Amino acid sequence: MSADQHGFDTLAIHAGQEPDPRTGAVVPPIYQTSTYAQDAVGSPRLGYEYSRSGNPTRDALQECLAALEGGRRGLAFASGLAAEDTLLRAVCRPGDHVVIPGDAYGGTFRLFAKVAETWGLDWTAVPLDDLDAVRAAFRPGHTRLIWAETPTNPLLNIADIPALAGLAHEYDAMLVVDNTFASPYLQQPIALGADVVVHSTTKYLGGHSDVIGGALVAADDGLGDELTFYQNAMGAVGGPFDAWLTMRGIKTLGVRMDRHCDNAERIAQYLLSHRAVAEVLYPGLESHPGHETAAKQMSRFGGMVSFRLAGGAEQAIDVCNRTKLFILAESLGGVESLIEHPGQMTHLSAAGSALEVPSDLVRLSVGIETLEDLLADLDQALGAS
């Protein structure tokens, strides 16, 4: 199904998901198998020989991911970090250098600082909304990637994707964009110049907090072929049921994201006027320093809201412990609303580093529940804190 002939919601439901030719099943089957009978020695049927190398259910998901992101090749993995690790191993070599966000996701920071660094990959963390700082961090001949998140996790900073792409390509480097927070429904990094898009499909793409997965989408066939080789060689693929659950979630991505955005916009406005809140971090607010850039490259501003408490870390932790509908839990992007304290939860790995997040920060993953119920829950948690 050609992405230039159909709208986003149609692609989400149909791309890679044609009815099964043998039975007519409308939903792609779960091919729960490890191996495949071959027609003759060296002649696998339809190219399938072993499910690490290829599986029809995973292939359906991969085709759908590529269509949604407007890329040439989609690849599904066992987790977002498995996707990130495979990408780094495929395109970087010892002695190479990567520019990462000054407020990168804690798991990404840990991958660079505790894993990739041990095999010779160097990195520099800079605020990616400061193009002068990004340029100053470049090491010509060694910088291989700019690794961007936009919005970032958890401070919701915005990076200018076309500007970063131009800068990366000027130095013969690549731009990688983690599009997890925005999802392809709200932002299309490849159309804006990115070379690779990264996802934790656990989050908005899966959307129901019931599956772990990751993805890469490559902008060109050559890179797609290289990543496919490493996907098979490293083997960090998810199972067919994981792929099936992710596709099930993707079908409703558009309608879910509309509701996530509706609720998050209202909650951000509510927090902005609350006496207990010192600062609200949401790119949909005109006061946000990245608002204009976000408005240019996103269709809406997403379902993630972070805020800082006037009473400091103790009050932030207290608010997290007091909510009832907002579930105290890590992760994000599910239909249910979550609350967490990044400093002691998702971003604990960055503690003591230059990427340490403020101790008074609270992060919300705003779900699709009835808005008035969510506001009432926040009101009682903040009022009692």
VOMI-177165 format. One line per 5 residues: number of its first residue (from 1); their letters; for each residue x, y, z of C-alpha. Coordinates in pm, whole numbers. Each point is the difference from the previous one (the first is absolute). Example, Ala and Ser with C-alpha at 12.3 -4.5 7.8 and 13.67 -1.06 7.14 Angstrom:
2
1) as) 1230,-450,780 ~ 137,344,-66
//
This chain:
385
1) msadq) 0,0,0 ~ 156,328,-112 ~ 35,261,275 ~ -51,282,-252 ~ -345,-130,-95
6) hgfdt) -162,-36,340 ~ -45,196,321 ~ 169,-83,330 ~ -291,-181,163 ~ -55,-213,-311
11) laiha) 367,-101,-2 ~ -12,-80,372 ~ -281,-247,-63 ~ 103,-145,-337 ~ 373,39,-75
16) gqepd) 161,-345,12 ~ -329,-146,121 ~ -181,-127,-307 ~ -246,-285,60 ~ 168,-340,24
21) prtga) 5,-147,-355 ~ -65,-357,119 ~ -288,53,244 ~ -118,357,-58 ~ 71,89,364
26) vvppi) -28,379,30 ~ 261,19,278 ~ 349,-133,-84 ~ 59,-338,167 ~ 246,-54,281
31) yqtst) 265,-223,-159 ~ 110,-162,324 ~ 281,-206,-145 ~ 377,-10,26 ~ 74,-168,-331
36) yaqda) -150,-68,-345 ~ -11,-300,-233 ~ 212,54,-312 ~ -101,-114,-349 ~ 352,-122,-71
41) vgspr) 350,45,139 ~ 73,371,-19 ~ -354,86,-116 ~ -199,143,293 ~ -365,60,-76
46) lgyey) -72,374,-47 ~ 344,69,147 ~ -87,-118,352 ~ 244,-240,162 ~ 37,98,368
51) srsgn) -202,251,203 ~ 296,197,128 ~ 72,83,-365 ~ -358,53,-109 ~ -354,-58,120
56) ptrda) -319,93,-190 ~ -163,166,303 ~ 308,208,70 ~ 29,85,-369 ~ -357,134,4
61) lqecl) 87,228,292 ~ 322,114,-166 ~ -180,93,-321 ~ -257,196,200 ~ 269,186,196
66) aaleg) 180,103,-319 ~ -324,126,-152 ~ -95,204,308 ~ 342,167,22 ~ 38,49,-375
71) grrgl) 320,-207,-5 ~ 140,-266,-229 ~ 52,-276,257 ~ -151,-75,339 ~ 156,-239,250
76) afasg) -155,-128,321 ~ 197,-96,310 ~ -53,-148,345 ~ 22,344,166 ~ 81,361,-76
81) laaed) 348,-40,148 ~ 58,-313,-212 ~ -80,214,-304 ~ 238,274,119 ~ 283,-245,69
86) tllra) -39,-165,-340 ~ 12,339,-173 ~ 317,104,184 ~ 174,-329,-81 ~ -102,27,-365
91) vcrpg) 113,355,-73 ~ 272,81,257 ~ 350,-133,54 ~ 252,38,284 ~ 134,353,-9
96) dhvvi) -323,148,-135 ~ -184,277,182 ~ -371,75,53 ~ -174,319,111 ~ -291,-77,234
101) pgday) -258,221,175 ~ 101,172,320 ~ -316,-146,154 ~ -12,-340,-171 ~ -222,-283,122
106) ggtfr) 170,-177,289 ~ 14,-336,-177 ~ 160,158,-306 ~ 254,179,220 ~ 82,-331,173
111) lfakv) 46,-172,-338 ~ 250,262,-111 ~ 180,53,331 ~ 10,-356,136 ~ -8,-220,-311
116) aetwg) 102,173,-324 ~ 281,192,168 ~ 163,-327,107 ~ 46,-109,-362 ~ 149,332,-107
121) ldwta) -292,225,-94 ~ 33,354,129 ~ -289,240,58 ~ -74,358,96 ~ -324,122,158
126) vpldd) -113,348,-104 ~ -334,185,-11 ~ -120,-81,-351 ~ -210,315,-18 ~ 328,196,-4
131) ldavr) 140,-50,-352 ~ 321,183,88 ~ 61,-247,282 ~ -72,-293,-230 ~ 242,132,-263
136) aafrp) 267,60,265 ~ -36,-362,118 ~ 69,-141,-346 ~ 329,-177,-64 ~ 44,0,-378
141) ghtrl) 87,-345,-128 ~ -108,-164,325 ~ -354,117,79 ~ -224,-261,-157 ~ -342,87,140
146) iwaet) -212,270,152 ~ -236,-191,228 ~ -311,209,61 ~ -311,-36,212 ~ -277,248,-66
151) ptnpl) -184,50,225 ~ 263,-118,248 ~ -65,-230,292 ~ -81,132,262 ~ 65,374,-45
156) lniad) -197,26,-327 ~ 255,215,-178 ~ -40,41,-375 ~ 271,-44,-264 ~ -28,149,-349
161) ipala) 9,-313,-217 ~ 68,167,-340 ~ 276,214,150 ~ 167,-298,168 ~ -30,-203,-320
166) glahe) 171,277,-196 ~ 278,22,256 ~ 53,-376,11 ~ 12,-34,-377 ~ 241,293,-28
171) ydaml) 250,-213,195 ~ -91,-325,-179 ~ -171,-128,314 ~ -351,-137,51 ~ -293,126,200
176) vvdnt) -183,-252,218 ~ -330,113,152 ~ -168,-179,287 ~ -364,63,-87 ~ -149,-192,293
181) faspy) -161,296,177 ~ -157,151,-310 ~ -85,-321,-191 ~ -22,5,-382 ~ -352,136,30
186) lqqpi) 125,335,131 ~ 347,23,-158 ~ 175,-135,-310 ~ 377,33,50 ~ 101,-165,-329
191) algad) -200,254,-199 ~ 187,267,199 ~ 342,-139,-89 ~ 77,-276,254 ~ 189,-308,-117
196) vvvhs) -136,-242,262 ~ -296,7,235 ~ 6,-191,331 ~ -302,-112,200 ~ -78,-176,318
201) ttkyl) -313,-165,-142 ~ -85,-87,361 ~ -133,353,32 ~ -253,177,-228 ~ 24,-242,-291
206) gghsd) -98,-300,215 ~ -207,229,217 ~ -139,-246,255 ~ 291,-73,238 ~ -3,-367,-93
211) vigga) 300,-49,-229 ~ 370,90,-10 ~ 153,88,-336 ~ 215,235,-202 ~ 43,110,-359
216) lvaad) 230,165,-251 ~ -117,158,-323 ~ 266,82,-261 ~ -37,276,-255 ~ 188,-180,-279
221) dglgd) 34,-356,-129 ~ 377,-27,50 ~ -18,78,369 ~ -310,-218,29 ~ 193,-297,-144
226) eltfy) 287,58,243 ~ -232,21,300 ~ -183,-314,-114 ~ 331,-189,-3 ~ 79,112,354
231) qnamg) -354,-73,119 ~ 49,-361,-106 ~ 363,-25,110 ~ -64,142,347 ~ -338,-167,38
236) avggp) -180,242,231 ~ -340,-55,-162 ~ -335,-27,171 ~ -231,-296,-38 ~ -298,-19,-237
241) fdawl) -253,58,277 ~ 184,320,97 ~ -20,113,-364 ~ -371,-86,-14 ~ -77,194,319
246) tmrgi) 191,302,-130 ~ -193,-6,-329 ~ -326,-22,191 ~ 98,312,190 ~ 110,189,-310
251) ktlgv) -344,-33,-158 ~ -141,249,254 ~ 308,222,31 ~ -159,303,-166 ~ -318,8,207
256) rmdrh) 193,-68,319 ~ 252,276,-64 ~ -279,250,-59 ~ -138,-78,345 ~ 345,-4,165
261) cdnae) 63,347,-143 ~ -342,133,100 ~ 50,-108,360 ~ 364,106,24 ~ -71,350,-131
266) riaqy) -268,56,265 ~ 212,-147,280 ~ 297,220,-96 ~ -222,308,25 ~ -133,-115,337
271) llshr) 351,-54,137 ~ 114,336,-132 ~ -240,178,233 ~ 52,-219,309 ~ 172,164,297
276) avaev) 199,-315,83 ~ 155,-21,-347 ~ 316,198,-73 ~ 34,-83,-370 ~ -189,-197,-266
281) lypgl) 194,-165,-281 ~ -226,-59,-300 ~ 82,107,-358 ~ -363,93,-64 ~ 32,297,235
286) eshpg) 98,327,-166 ~ 237,59,292 ~ 200,-310,-92 ~ 332,101,-164 ~ -44,-261,-272
291) hetaa) -365,76,-72 ~ 52,162,-341 ~ 228,-278,-121 ~ -239,-266,125 ~ -290,172,-176
296) kqmsr) 192,-15,-329 ~ 92,-369,14 ~ -279,-157,207 ~ -371,-9,-79 ~ -77,14,375
301) fggmv) 206,-7,318 ~ -44,-346,146 ~ -119,-164,319 ~ 304,49,223 ~ 7,278,261
306) sfrla) 273,68,256 ~ -10,251,283 ~ 213,120,288 ~ -131,50,353 ~ 48,319,196
311) ggaeq) 60,-209,311 ~ 294,-188,-149 ~ 83,-372,-12 ~ -196,-97,311 ~ -319,149,-139
316) aidvc) 59,-158,-342 ~ 29,-345,155 ~ -303,66,218 ~ -214,93,-301 ~ 109,-317,-181
321) nrtkl) -101,-209,301 ~ -341,168,42 ~ -161,-39,-342 ~ -263,-270,-43 ~ -97,-4,-369
326) filae) 351,97,-111 ~ 179,-329,67 ~ 349,25,151 ~ 199,-190,-260 ~ 277,28,-255
331) slggv) -57,-4,-377 ~ -248,213,-193 ~ -231,16,-299 ~ -270,-241,119 ~ -370,76,17
336) eslie) 26,32,379 ~ 158,305,163 ~ 332,-46,180 ~ 200,219,237 ~ 364,-36,101
341) hpgqm) 297,170,162 ~ 271,-17,-270 ~ 288,74,235 ~ -64,-317,201 ~ -168,-211,-268
346) thlsa) 54,14,-378 ~ 307,225,10 ~ 176,-132,310 ~ 285,-123,-226 ~ 86,364,-74
351) agsal) 32,96,368 ~ 331,170,74 ~ 68,71,-368 ~ -42,313,-207 ~ -331,-149,-118
356) evpsd) -150,-27,350 ~ -360,121,-1 ~ -141,245,257 ~ -109,-165,323 ~ -320,209,11
361) lvrls) -118,-132,-341 ~ -315,-209,-53 ~ -81,-161,-335 ~ -352,-83,-115 ~ -102,-233,-277
366) vgiet) -350,131,-54 ~ -242,-274,-99 ~ -336,2,-170 ~ -224,-14,309 ~ -274,255,62
371) ledll) 178,334,36 ~ -197,118,303 ~ 101,-311,192 ~ 367,59,-74 ~ -21,364,105
376) adldq) -174,-94,323 ~ 271,-253,77 ~ 279,252,-55 ~ -190,258,202 ~ -25,-222,306
381) algas) 364,-112,-30 ~ 134,354,-36 ~ -236,148,253 ~ 94,-248,267 ~ 374,12,-68
//
